Amino acid sequence: MTKIIALLLVGAATSASAQVYRWVDEKGRVNYSNATPPAGAKATIVDAQAKPGPPAPDTQDCYTLRCQGERLEQRLARREQLESRAYAERIAATPRPPRGLEFRKYMWLERGMSEGEFLTIAGAPDILTHEGWDGGRSYIYMPTPGDPFVTTVVISGGRIRGIERVRKF
C-alpha cells in the first residue's frame, strides 16, 4: 500500500512540476511560474521538457555558464587588443603640431652657416624637402600662435644659401 501511495505522490509531483505558465502582467512584464497565474491573465503553458536547440556557431559545444564566461573573457581580451592597436595607429597617423622657429633662434641664423650649426640652433624642422640635382634641401618651420611666421631655410652644399621669413597670420 505504501508503495502505491509513494508512486502516486511521485507521479503527481512530476506532472505538477512540468506545468510552467507564461503570462504578461498589467505592467507589461513577462512572468514565468509553476503556480497558476492570477485570474484574468491570459496564460500559456510552456513545455518544461524542451530540449536545447543546436548550439550557436561560435559556442563550439560550450553549454555551461563557466565555459561561456571564459569565452566572453577571451573575446573581450581580443577586442581590447584590437582597440588598443587601432588607437596606436590613430595616434601614429595624427600629425604632430608645428614647432615653428622662434624669433630669437632665427636671429642666430646667417648665410654660409653649416647645416650642422643650423640644426643645432633651430632644431628639427616641421617639413623637410629635397630639391635639385646638387642635393639641396629646404627646411620649413610652420607658423605657431606665438610666432606667426613661416621660415624657410635653403641648404646647398652643406651651407645655408637662403633664409626667408614670411608672416602668415
C-alpha positions as CSV (number, residue, x, y, z in Angstrom):
1,M,0.0,0.0,0.0
2,T,2.8,2.4,0.9
3,K,4.4,1.7,-2.5
4,I,1.3,2.6,-4.3
5,I,0.9,5.9,-2.3
6,A,4.6,6.8,-2.9
7,L,4.2,6.0,-6.6
8,L,1.1,8.3,-6.8
9,L,2.9,11.1,-5.0
10,V,5.9,10.9,-7.3
11,G,3.7,10.9,-10.4
12,A,1.7,13.8,-9.1
13,A,4.8,15.8,-8.3
14,T,6.4,15.3,-11.7
15,S,3.2,16.2,-13.5
16,A,2.7,19.3,-11.4
17,S,6.3,20.5,-11.8
18,A,6.0,20.0,-15.6
19,Q,3.4,22.8,-15.8
20,V,5.1,26.1,-16.4
21,Y,2.9,29.1,-17.1
22,R,3.9,32.2,-19.1
23,W,1.8,35.4,-18.9
24,V,2.1,39.2,-19.2
25,D,1.0,41.2,-16.2
26,E,-0.7,44.6,-16.3
27,K,2.7,46.5,-16.3
28,G,3.8,44.6,-19.4
29,R,6.3,42.3,-17.7
30,V,6.6,38.7,-18.8
31,N,6.3,36.2,-16.0
32,Y,7.1,32.5,-15.7
33,S,5.8,30.4,-12.9
34,N,4.8,26.8,-12.0
35,A,2.0,28.3,-9.9
36,T,-1.3,29.2,-11.6
37,P,-1.3,32.7,-12.9
38,P,-3.7,35.3,-11.4
39,A,-7.3,35.4,-12.5
40,G,-7.8,37.4,-15.7
41,A,-4.2,36.8,-17.0
42,K,-4.0,35.2,-20.4
43,A,-1.5,32.4,-19.7
44,T,0.1,29.8,-21.9
45,I,1.7,26.6,-20.8
46,V,5.4,26.3,-21.7
47,D,6.9,22.9,-22.3
48,A,9.4,22.5,-19.4
49,Q,10.9,19.3,-21.0
50,A,12.0,21.3,-24.1
51,K,15.5,20.3,-25.3
52,P,18.0,23.0,-26.2
53,G,18.3,23.8,-29.9
54,P,21.5,23.5,-31.9
55,P,24.4,25.5,-30.4
56,A,25.4,28.8,-31.9
57,P,28.3,28.6,-34.4
58,D,30.8,30.4,-32.0
59,T,29.9,28.3,-28.9
60,Q,31.7,25.1,-30.1
61,D,29.6,22.9,-27.8
62,C,30.0,25.1,-24.8
63,Y,26.8,25.0,-22.7
64,T,27.9,25.8,-19.2
65,L,27.9,29.3,-17.7
66,R,31.6,28.9,-16.8
67,C,32.6,28.0,-20.3
68,Q,30.5,30.8,-21.8
69,G,32.1,33.2,-19.3
70,E,35.6,32.1,-20.3
71,R,34.8,32.5,-24.0
72,L,33.4,36.0,-23.2
73,E,36.7,36.9,-21.4
74,Q,38.7,35.7,-24.5
75,R,36.5,37.8,-26.8
76,L,36.8,40.9,-24.6
77,A,40.6,40.5,-24.4
78,R,40.8,40.2,-28.3
79,R,38.6,43.3,-28.6
80,E,40.7,45.2,-26.2
81,Q,43.9,44.3,-28.1
82,L,42.2,45.4,-31.4
83,E,41.0,48.7,-29.9
84,S,44.5,49.4,-28.4
85,R,46.1,48.7,-31.8
86,A,43.6,50.9,-33.6
87,Y,44.2,53.7,-31.0
88,A,48.0,53.4,-31.5
89,E,47.5,53.6,-35.3
90,R,45.3,56.7,-35.0
91,I,47.9,58.4,-32.7
92,A,50.7,57.5,-35.2
93,A,48.7,58.9,-38.1
94,T,47.9,62.1,-36.3
95,P,50.3,64.8,-37.5
96,R,52.4,66.4,-34.7
97,P,51.7,70.0,-34.0
98,P,54.0,72.5,-35.7
99,R,57.1,73.5,-33.7
100,G,57.8,76.7,-35.6
101,L,61.0,78.7,-35.3
102,E,61.3,81.3,-32.6
103,F,62.5,84.8,-33.5
104,R,65.5,84.6,-31.2
105,K,66.7,81.4,-32.9
106,Y,66.0,83.0,-36.3
107,M,68.3,85.9,-35.4
108,W,71.2,83.5,-34.9
109,L,71.0,82.2,-38.5
110,E,73.1,83.6,-41.3
111,R,74.1,82.7,-44.8
112,G,77.1,80.4,-45.1
113,M,76.5,78.7,-41.8
114,S,77.0,75.0,-41.9
115,E,74.0,72.6,-41.8
116,G,75.1,71.1,-38.5
117,E,75.4,74.5,-36.8
118,F,72.0,75.5,-38.2
119,L,70.3,72.3,-37.0
120,T,71.9,72.7,-33.6
121,I,70.4,76.2,-33.2
122,A,67.0,75.7,-35.0
123,G,66.2,72.1,-34.2
124,A,64.3,69.6,-36.3
125,P,62.0,71.3,-39.0
126,D,58.3,70.8,-39.4
127,I,58.8,69.9,-43.1
128,L,62.0,68.8,-44.9
129,T,62.1,68.8,-48.7
130,H,64.8,67.6,-51.0
131,E,65.3,69.7,-54.1
132,G,67.6,69.9,-57.1
133,W,70.4,67.9,-58.5
134,D,73.0,69.3,-56.1
135,G,71.4,67.6,-53.1
136,G,69.9,70.9,-51.8
137,R,67.3,70.8,-49.0
138,S,64.7,73.1,-47.7
139,Y,63.9,73.2,-44.0
140,I,60.5,74.7,-43.4
141,Y,59.2,75.8,-40.0
142,M,55.5,76.4,-39.9
143,P,53.7,79.2,-38.0
144,T,52.5,78.8,-34.5
145,P,50.1,81.0,-32.4
146,G,53.1,82.5,-30.6
147,D,55.2,83.0,-33.8
148,P,53.0,83.6,-36.9
149,F,55.9,83.3,-39.5
150,V,56.8,80.6,-41.9
151,T,60.6,80.3,-42.0
152,T,62.3,78.5,-45.0
153,V,66.0,77.8,-44.9
154,V,67.6,76.5,-48.1
155,I,70.7,74.4,-47.7
156,S,73.0,73.7,-50.7
157,G,76.4,72.0,-50.5
158,G,76.1,71.7,-46.7
159,R,75.8,75.5,-46.2
160,I,72.8,77.9,-45.8
161,R,72.2,79.5,-49.2
162,G,68.9,81.3,-48.4
163,I,66.7,82.3,-45.5
164,E,63.1,83.5,-45.9
165,R,60.7,84.5,-43.2
166,V,57.1,85.4,-44.2
167,R,54.2,86.4,-41.9
168,K,51.2,84.1,-42.5
169,F,48.6,85.3,-39.9
